[in-house]
Amino acid sequence: SPGVGKSATIMALASLSGHRLVRINLSEQTDISDLMGSDLPVQDHVSSNGIERIESSTIPSFKWSDGVFLSALKRGDWVLLDELNLAS
């Protein structure tokens, strides 16, 4: 039922109870990695004599980056998945 205040009710409850609320608007383009996270490429930084430079390597480095949903869960925030019907 669009426009009846479902999201507004949850936002008000979170505010009244002192919880941080993370609202995630979903769409057809939302991917699981957007929500949970993924390994992202990072550049290696090498420091010698106090001068930092980027190391070019044939082996790429990756670092895990939490998605918005996983980050919110780790912090203990409430999560509102908005427009869930649009997610595929």
All heavy atoms as an XYZ file, in Angstrom:
662
protein
N       0.838     -1.189      0.000
C       0.000      0.000      0.000
C       0.875      1.241      0.000
O       1.388      1.647      1.041
C      -0.889      0.016      1.241
O      -1.649     -1.148      1.328
N       1.044      1.870     -1.169
C       1.900      3.051     -1.246
C       1.300      4.255     -0.523
O       0.095      4.474     -0.528
C       2.025      3.313     -2.744
C       0.880      2.618     -3.370
C       0.507      1.487     -2.457
N       2.186      5.002      0.134
C       1.784      6.275      0.716
C       1.000      6.213      2.016
O       0.339      7.183      2.367
N       1.054      5.101      2.749
C       0.290      5.027      3.994
C       1.155      5.262      5.233
O       0.658      5.199      6.346
C      -0.476      3.686      4.130
C      -1.506      3.558      3.031
C       0.472      2.512      4.139
N       2.454      5.502      5.036
C       3.319      5.848      6.151
C       4.082      4.707      6.789
O       4.477      4.804      7.953
N       4.310      3.631      6.035
C       5.040      2.484      6.604
C       6.461      2.887      7.007
O       6.885      2.625      8.135
C       5.068      1.328      5.596
C       3.691      0.776      5.244
C       3.782     -0.346      4.226
C       4.313      0.058      2.881
N       3.457      0.934      2.078
N       7.186      3.499      6.098
C       8.564      3.914      6.378
C       8.611      4.979      7.464
O       9.473      4.937      8.351
C       9.247      4.432      5.109
O       9.368      3.405      4.153
N       7.698      5.931      7.404
C       7.660      6.998      8.400
C       7.408      6.438      9.795
O       7.975      6.924     10.784
C       6.582      8.026      8.037
N       6.588      5.403      9.887
C       6.312      4.776     11.180
C       7.575      4.138     11.761
O       7.883      4.307     12.941
C       5.198      3.713     11.036
O       4.018      4.344     10.543
C       4.910      3.037     12.361
N       8.317      3.423     10.926
C       9.558      2.780     11.369
C      10.582      3.841     11.771
O      11.271      3.702     12.792
C      10.133      1.860     10.276
C       9.148      0.735      9.949
C      11.489      1.300     10.686
C       8.775     -0.133     11.128
N      10.689      4.912     10.999
C      11.631      5.979     11.334
C      11.273      6.631     12.665
O      12.153      6.921     13.488
C      11.683      7.018     10.215
C      12.384      6.505      8.966
S      12.640      7.769      7.707
C      11.075      7.710      6.869
N       9.993      6.829     12.913
C       9.557      7.420     14.178
C       9.848      6.483     15.346
O      10.308      6.924     16.407
C       8.067      7.749     14.112
N       9.596      5.189     15.171
C       9.884      4.211     16.227
C      11.376      4.157     16.561
O      11.756      4.083     17.728
C       9.393      2.822     15.821
C       7.886      2.579     15.894
C       7.538      1.228     15.273
C       7.413      2.641     17.333
N      12.197      4.205     15.540
C      13.647      4.191     15.757
C      14.078      5.430     16.534
O      14.861      5.343     17.480
C      14.385      4.112     14.424
N      13.537      6.561     16.160
C      13.875      7.811     16.839
C      13.422      7.790     18.300
O      14.183      8.155     19.201
C      13.235      8.984     16.103
O      13.524     10.196     16.751
N      12.206      7.361     18.528
C      11.669      7.314     19.892
C      12.413      6.333     20.788
O      12.553      6.561     21.993
C      10.183      6.952     19.866
C       9.243      8.035     19.338
C       7.838      7.474     19.152
C       9.228      9.221     20.295
N      12.899      5.249     20.206
C      13.587      4.228     20.999
C      15.094      4.470     21.092
O      15.798      3.711     21.751
C      13.312      2.834     20.418
O      13.868      2.724     19.131
N      15.563      5.511     20.414
C      16.982      5.845     20.486
C      17.885      4.985     19.622
O      19.082      4.915     19.860
N      17.320      4.345     18.614
C      18.118      3.512     17.718
C      18.474      4.290     16.456
O      17.669      5.082     15.956
C      17.345      2.248     17.311
C      17.194      1.275     18.421
N      16.130      1.318     19.299
C      17.967      0.237     18.806
C      16.249      0.341     20.169
N      17.360     -0.332     19.895
N      19.666      4.033     15.961
C      20.048      4.600     14.671
C      19.390      3.756     13.588
O      19.408      2.519     13.654
C      21.565      4.574     14.513
C      22.019      5.141     13.195
C      23.516      5.207     13.104
N      23.873      5.461     11.721
C      25.095      5.485     11.263
N      26.103      5.280     12.085
N      25.333      5.712     10.005
N      18.806      4.400     12.594
C      18.134      3.703     11.497
C      18.883      3.944     10.207
O      19.194      5.085      9.862
C      16.686      4.200     11.346
C      15.902      3.615     10.183
C      15.587      2.146     10.427
C      14.621      4.392      9.945
N      19.184      2.876      9.505
C      19.804      2.963      8.189
C      18.745      2.576      7.166
O      18.235      1.454      7.185
C      21.035      2.040      8.070
C      21.604      2.069      6.659
C      22.090      2.435      9.090
N      18.404      3.513      6.304
C      17.391      3.266      5.269
C      18.102      2.959      3.966
O      18.911      3.745      3.488
C      16.511      4.508      5.110
C      15.414      4.352      4.098
C      14.565      5.601      4.073
N      13.551      5.544      3.060
C      12.671      6.489      2.846
N      12.683      7.590      3.576
N      11.774      6.361      1.903
N      17.797      1.791      3.410
C      18.412      1.360      2.159
C      17.321      1.274      1.104
O      16.396      0.474      1.221
C      19.107     -0.007      2.314
C      20.158      0.051      3.437
C      19.738     -0.439      1.005
C      20.740     -1.300      3.807
N      17.430      2.125      0.094
C      16.474      2.112     -1.011
C      16.945      1.103     -2.052
O      18.028      1.245     -2.618
C      16.337      3.499     -1.639
C      15.604      4.448     -0.748
O      14.542      4.120     -0.220
N      16.158      5.624     -0.534
N      16.142      0.090     -2.275
C      16.485     -0.959     -3.229
C      15.931     -0.627     -4.604
O      14.981      0.141     -4.737
C      15.928     -2.300     -2.748
C      16.403     -2.744     -1.363
C      15.682     -4.019     -0.945
C      17.898     -2.941     -1.339
N      16.545     -1.229     -5.623
C      16.072     -1.060     -6.992
C      16.420     -2.314     -7.777
O      17.025     -3.246     -7.238
C      16.738      0.167     -7.642
O      18.113     -0.097     -7.898
N      16.085     -2.317     -9.038
C      16.416     -3.454     -9.891
C      17.925     -3.613    -10.033
O      18.417     -4.701    -10.305
C      15.780     -3.288    -11.272
C      14.271     -3.375    -11.263
C      13.665     -3.136    -12.634
O      14.412     -2.841    -13.591
O      12.438     -3.256    -12.741
N      18.670     -2.527     -9.854
C      20.124     -2.563    -10.005
C      20.847     -2.930     -8.705
O      22.061     -3.097     -8.698
C      20.650     -1.209    -10.492
C      20.363     -0.929    -11.958
C      18.927     -0.507    -12.193
O      18.367      0.219    -11.384
N      18.330     -0.962    -13.272
N      20.128     -3.051     -7.592
C      20.769     -3.395     -6.325
C      21.319     -4.811     -6.394
O      20.624     -5.746     -6.761
C      19.772     -3.286     -5.158
O      19.225     -1.974     -5.127
C      20.463     -3.567     -3.833
N      22.581     -4.935     -6.052
C      23.270     -6.221     -6.095
C      23.580     -6.667     -4.668
O      23.718     -5.836     -3.774
C      24.570     -6.047     -6.905
C      25.251     -7.359     -7.170
O      24.744     -8.149     -7.973
O      26.312     -7.581     -6.557
N      23.725     -7.953     -4.460
C      24.025     -8.468     -3.122
C      25.325     -7.884     -2.589
O      25.469     -7.641     -1.388
C      24.043    -10.020     -3.111
C      24.103    -10.560     -1.689
C      25.205    -10.563     -3.917
C      22.851    -10.354     -0.903
N      26.274     -7.607     -3.468
C      27.543     -7.029     -3.014
C      27.360     -5.590     -2.533
O      28.134     -5.113     -1.704
C      28.608     -7.098     -4.116
O      28.235     -6.323     -5.231
N      26.345     -4.887     -3.032
C      26.040     -3.542     -2.527
C      25.610     -3.613     -1.064
O      25.902     -2.724     -0.279
C      24.919     -2.884     -3.330
C      25.267     -2.657     -4.781
O      26.455     -2.416     -5.078
O      24.348     -2.731     -5.623
N      24.903     -4.675     -0.722
C      24.372     -4.822      0.627
C      25.368     -5.480      1.577
O      25.554     -5.017      2.710
C      23.083     -5.647      0.593
C      21.944     -5.071     -0.240
C      20.801     -6.058     -0.310
C      21.499     -3.739      0.312
N      25.990     -6.562      1.148
C      26.852     -7.338      2.034
C      28.316     -6.912      1.970
O      29.022     -6.975      2.965
C      26.738     -8.820      1.711
C      25.321     -9.363      1.883
S      24.608     -9.032      3.503
C      25.575    -10.095      4.520
N      28.776     -6.520      0.808
C      30.163     -6.109      0.644
C      30.858     -6.933     -0.413
O      30.272     -7.846     -1.002
N      32.123     -6.597     -0.643
C      32.902     -7.308     -1.649
C      34.384     -7.008     -1.460
O      34.760     -6.106     -0.713
C      32.465     -6.898     -3.059
O      32.707     -5.520     -3.255
N      35.203     -7.775     -2.145
C      36.640     -7.502     -2.178
C      36.885     -6.443     -3.241
O      36.478     -6.595     -4.393
C      37.422     -8.771     -2.531
C      37.483     -9.747     -1.381
O      37.767     -9.299     -0.266
O      37.242    -10.949     -1.598
N      37.561     -5.381     -2.846
C      37.846     -4.292     -3.770
C      39.354     -4.174     -3.977
O      40.132     -4.386     -3.040
C      37.303     -2.972     -3.226
C      35.789     -2.904     -3.026
C      35.403     -1.568     -2.388
C      35.060     -3.104     -4.339
N      39.773     -3.822     -5.196
C      41.216     -3.674     -5.440
C      41.776     -2.466     -4.680
O      41.108     -1.446     -4.535
C      41.303     -3.460     -6.950
C      39.952     -3.030     -7.375
C      38.978     -3.576     -6.384
N      42.981     -2.635     -4.164
C      43.670     -1.548     -3.472
C      45.067     -1.416     -4.050
O      45.638     -2.372     -4.569
C      43.756     -1.787     -1.948
C      42.384     -1.770     -1.315
C      44.467     -3.072     -1.629
N      45.599     -0.211     -3.952
C      46.964      0.020     -4.396
C      47.901     -0.201     -3.221
O      47.611      0.191     -2.099
C      47.121      1.444     -4.921
C      46.328      1.698     -6.181
C      46.480      3.125     -6.651
O      46.694      4.026     -5.851
N      46.366      3.327     -7.940
N      49.018     -0.856     -3.509
C      50.026     -1.069     -2.474
C      50.845      0.200     -2.316
O      51.311      0.785     -3.295
C      50.955     -2.228     -2.853
C      50.234     -3.560     -2.841
O      49.332     -3.726     -2.016
O      50.585     -4.426     -3.666
N      51.000      0.636     -1.078
C      51.812      1.810     -0.777
C      53.078      1.356     -0.077
O      53.023      0.621      0.902
C      51.049      2.790      0.115
C      49.863      3.392     -0.561
N      49.942      4.507     -1.334
C      48.561      3.003     -0.601
C      48.751      4.814     -1.806
N      47.894      3.902     -1.377
N      54.212      1.788     -0.589
C      55.494      1.429     -0.006
C      56.137      2.706      0.512
O      56.197      3.718     -0.179
C      56.412      0.758     -1.060
C      57.773      0.461     -0.482
C      55.755     -0.498     -1.601
N      56.617      2.662      1.747
C      57.250      3.827      2.343
C      58.733      3.544      2.557
O      59.106      2.552      3.158
C      56.576      4.173      3.668
O      57.187      5.304      4.230
N      59.558      4.396      2.014
C      61.001      4.291      2.250
C      61.529      5.697      2.490
O      61.258      6.621      1.727
C      61.707      3.638      1.062
O      61.517      4.390     -0.106
N      62.241      5.859      3.558
C      62.791      7.165      3.937
C      61.700      8.210      4.104
O      61.899      9.381      3.781
C      63.826      7.640      2.918
C      64.998      6.683      2.823
O      65.337      6.027      3.803
N      65.598      6.582      1.656
N      60.523      7.790      4.556
C      59.443      8.740      4.791
C      58.717      9.174      3.535
O      57.809      9.981      3.583
N      59.111      8.651      2.382
C      58.451      9.011      1.119
C      57.576      7.840      0.700
O      58.039      6.706      0.580
C      59.486      9.328      0.015
C      60.360     10.503      0.455
C      58.786      9.610     -1.302
C      61.516     10.761     -0.470
N      56.295      8.136      0.483
C      55.361      7.081      0.117
C      55.197      7.055     -1.392
O      55.049      8.076     -2.042
C      54.001      7.331      0.783
C      53.079      6.149      0.697
C      51.850      6.319      1.565
O      51.988      6.346      2.795
O      50.770      6.436      0.983
N      55.242      5.868     -1.946
C      55.014      5.713     -3.384
C      54.109      4.511     -3.615
O      53.999      3.630     -2.762
C      56.326      5.555     -4.137
C      57.087      4.293     -3.787
C      58.413      4.224     -4.543
N      59.225      3.137     -4.061
C      59.120      1.885     -4.452
N      58.225      1.542     -5.340
N      59.900      0.949     -3.965
N      53.486      4.494     -4.764
C      52.606      3.382     -5.116
C      53.437      2.315     -5.812
O      54.174      2.592     -6.752
C      51.448      3.863     -6.030
C      50.588      4.851     -5.259
C      50.637      2.694     -6.532
C      49.517      5.496     -6.107
N      53.327      1.109     -5.301
C      54.067     -0.028     -5.844
C      53.252     -0.657     -6.970
O      52.093     -1.025     -6.786
C      54.290     -1.055     -4.736
C      55.022     -2.297     -5.155
C      56.516     -2.077     -5.298
O      57.037     -1.110     -4.735
O      57.148     -2.876     -5.991
N      53.837     -0.746     -8.156
C      53.128     -1.428     -9.237
C      53.524     -2.892     -9.182
O      54.695     -3.241     -9.168
C      53.462     -0.815    -10.590
O      54.830     -0.975    -10.865
N      52.536     -3.727     -9.098
C      52.764     -5.156     -8.942
C      51.948     -5.902     -9.982
O      50.901     -5.444    -10.414
C      52.343     -5.577     -7.538
O      52.397     -6.970     -7.417
N      52.442     -7.042    -10.365
C      51.687     -7.866    -11.311
C      50.572     -8.614    -10.604
O      49.646     -9.093    -11.232
C      52.611     -8.870    -12.023
O      53.266     -9.656    -11.036
C      53.625     -8.151    -12.884
N      50.661     -8.727     -9.274
C      49.629     -9.412     -8.503
C      48.781     -8.352     -7.805
O      49.268     -7.639     -6.936
C      50.245    -10.360     -7.454
C      51.132    -11.399     -8.154
C      49.150    -11.030     -6.645
C      51.923    -12.260     -7.201
N      47.531     -8.223     -8.207
C      46.688     -7.191     -7.583
C      46.381     -7.523     -6.125
O      46.310     -8.690     -5.737
C      45.417     -7.202     -8.432
C      45.388     -8.550     -9.064
C      46.814     -8.996     -9.202
N      46.207     -6.487     -5.323
C      45.828     -6.655     -3.927
C      44.357     -6.305     -3.772
O      43.861     -5.383     -4.427
C      46.656     -5.740     -3.029
O      48.006     -6.082     -3.082
N      43.699     -7.025     -2.887
C      42.286     -6.791     -2.635
C      42.054     -6.676     -1.142
O      42.763     -7.263     -0.342
C      41.429     -7.927     -3.204
C      41.437     -7.977     -4.702
C      42.413     -8.675     -5.389
C      40.461     -7.312     -5.427
C      42.424     -8.712     -6.770
C      40.466     -7.353     -6.808
C      41.452     -8.054     -7.477
N      41.056     -5.905     -0.785
C      40.690     -5.738      0.616
C      39.170     -5.779      0.717
O      38.471     -5.175     -0.092
C      41.210     -4.405      1.149
C      40.920     -4.181      2.616
C      41.488     -2.856      3.090
C      41.137     -2.662      4.551
N      41.543     -1.352      5.031
N      38.659     -6.496      1.741
C      37.226     -6.596      1.944
C      36.667     -5.239      2.362
O      37.242     -4.544      3.190
C      36.901     -7.640      2.998
C      35.434     -7.727      3.278
C      34.766     -7.161      4.313
C      34.454     -8.371      2.473
N      33.417     -7.427      4.214
C      33.198     -8.163      3.085
C      34.504     -9.099      1.290
C      32.018     -8.672      2.559
C      33.327     -9.604      0.774
C      32.103     -9.392      1.401
N      35.544     -4.880      1.790
C      34.844     -3.656      2.161
C      33.392     -4.025      2.460
O      32.676     -4.525      1.582
C      34.904     -2.641      1.010
O      34.186     -1.484      1.337
N      32.969     -3.805      3.712
C      31.598     -4.121      4.096
C      30.609     -3.283      3.304
O      30.841     -2.096      3.060
C      31.358     -3.849      5.586
C      32.060     -4.841      6.490
O      32.481     -5.913      6.001
O      32.183     -4.542      7.692
N      29.496     -3.896      2.930
C      28.403     -3.173      2.304
C      27.579     -2.451      3.356
O      27.775     -2.633      4.562
N      26.636     -1.661      2.913
C      25.846     -0.830      3.820
C      25.020     -1.668      4.795
O      24.912     -1.337      5.973
C      24.974      0.172      3.027
C      23.946     -0.537      2.171
C      24.300      1.157      3.950
N      24.454     -2.769      4.348
C      23.644     -3.631      5.209
C      24.501     -4.292      6.288
O      24.169     -4.261      7.470
C      22.926     -4.687      4.358
C      22.014     -5.595      5.134
C      20.765     -5.154      5.537
C      22.390     -6.888      5.446
C      19.908     -5.986      6.261
C      21.550     -7.728      6.160
C      20.307     -7.274      6.567
N      25.618     -4.877      5.885
C      26.503     -5.553      6.825
C      27.089     -4.559      7.830
O      27.184     -4.855      9.027
C      27.612     -6.286      6.078
C      28.560     -7.138      6.920
C      27.791     -8.180      7.725
C      29.594     -7.808      6.034
N      27.464     -3.381      7.380
C      27.992     -2.343      8.281
C      26.962     -1.970      9.337
O      27.290     -1.838     10.523
C      28.381     -1.091      7.491
O      29.460     -1.344      6.643
N      25.725     -1.808      8.909
C      24.657     -1.449      9.845
C      24.429     -2.561     10.868
O      24.254     -2.291     12.060
C      23.367     -1.152      9.085
N      24.435     -3.798     10.420
C      24.248     -4.922     11.338
C      25.366     -4.995     12.369
O      25.122     -5.225     13.551
C      24.173     -6.243     10.572
C      22.899     -6.501      9.773
C      22.990     -7.853      9.065
C      21.679     -6.463     10.659
N      26.592     -4.774     11.937
C      27.732     -4.819     12.851
C      27.640     -3.729     13.922
O      28.101     -3.930     15.038
C      29.041     -4.681     12.078
C      29.438     -5.932     11.329
C      30.761     -5.728     10.630
C      31.265     -7.000      9.992
N      32.579     -6.797      9.332
N      27.083     -2.577     13.555
C      26.942     -1.477     14.511
C      25.718     -1.655     15.403
O      25.538     -0.916     16.361
C      26.825     -0.141     13.774
C      28.094      0.357     13.143
C      27.932      1.771     12.646
N      26.794      1.943     11.777
C      26.832      1.911     10.446
N      27.982      1.709      9.826
N      25.738      2.089      9.740
N      24.838     -2.587     15.061
C      23.617     -2.788     15.834
C      22.501     -1.830     15.450
O      21.558     -1.631     16.212
N      22.602     -1.244     14.269
C      21.582     -0.311     13.794
C      20.346     -1.062     13.312
O      20.408     -2.241     12.959
C      22.112      0.518     12.610
C      23.298      1.373     12.973
O      23.507      1.643     14.171
O      24.020      1.785     12.047
N      19.226     -0.358     13.306
C      18.031     -0.876     12.647
C      18.198     -0.645     11.159
O      18.786      0.351     10.729
C      16.796     -0.131     13.124
C      16.320     -0.511     14.487
C      16.977     -1.240     15.431
C      15.063     -0.153     15.063
N      16.209     -1.360     16.557
C      15.035     -0.703     16.361
C      13.977      0.578     14.623
C      13.947     -0.552     17.206
C      12.897      0.741     15.456
C      12.878      0.171     16.740
N      17.677     -1.573     10.368
C      17.777     -1.465      8.909
C      16.383     -1.470      8.312
O      15.571     -2.339      8.617
C      18.612     -2.623      8.310
C      18.630     -2.545      6.789
C      20.024     -2.612      8.869
N      16.121     -0.483      7.469
C      14.858     -0.403      6.737
C      15.160     -0.634      5.263
O      15.841      0.164      4.635
C      14.211      0.969      6.935
C      12.973      1.279      6.088
C      11.869      0.264      6.365
C      12.493      2.691      6.350
N      14.706     -1.769      4.746
C      14.871     -2.074      3.324
C      13.661     -1.515      2.600
O      12.579     -2.105      2.621
C      15.012     -3.580      3.100
C      16.218     -4.240      3.758
C      16.170     -5.748      3.564
C      17.508     -3.667      3.215
N      13.855     -0.374      1.970
C      12.761      0.336      1.319
C      12.656     -0.073     -0.141
O      13.660     -0.347     -0.796
C      12.987      1.841      1.426
C      11.693      2.621      1.508
O      10.619      1.995      1.510
O      11.762      3.855      1.583
N      11.446     -0.090     -0.652
C      11.159     -0.468     -2.048
C      11.618     -1.905     -2.327
O      12.159     -2.205     -3.382
C      11.808      0.506     -3.030
C      11.442      1.959     -2.818
C       9.967      2.255     -2.993
O       9.249      1.463     -3.643
O       9.516      3.291     -2.483
N      11.379     -2.790     -1.359
C      11.792     -4.184     -1.475
C      11.178     -4.850     -2.716
O      11.791     -5.722     -3.330
C      11.397     -4.948     -0.214
C      11.916     -6.358     -0.044
C      13.436     -6.375     -0.064
C      11.414     -6.955      1.245
N      10.014     -4.408     -3.105
C       9.346     -4.993     -4.279
C      10.108     -4.743     -5.572
O       9.923     -5.442     -6.556
C       7.916     -4.461     -4.405
C       7.877     -2.952     -4.547
O       8.551     -2.226     -3.811
N       7.072     -2.468     -5.473
N      11.006     -3.737     -5.594
C      11.772     -3.441     -6.810
C      13.027     -4.284     -6.934
O      13.613     -4.368     -8.014
C      12.160     -1.960     -6.840
C      11.006     -0.962     -6.891
C      11.546      0.465     -6.882
C      10.123     -1.202     -8.100
N      13.464     -4.903     -5.844
C      14.687     -5.704     -5.883
C      14.432     -7.004     -6.639
O      13.349     -7.557     -6.591
C      15.147     -6.013     -4.462
N      15.466     -7.427     -7.341
C      15.319     -8.684     -8.088
C      16.218     -9.755     -7.524
O      17.051     -9.535     -6.718
C      15.637     -8.461     -9.557
O      16.896     -7.870     -9.738
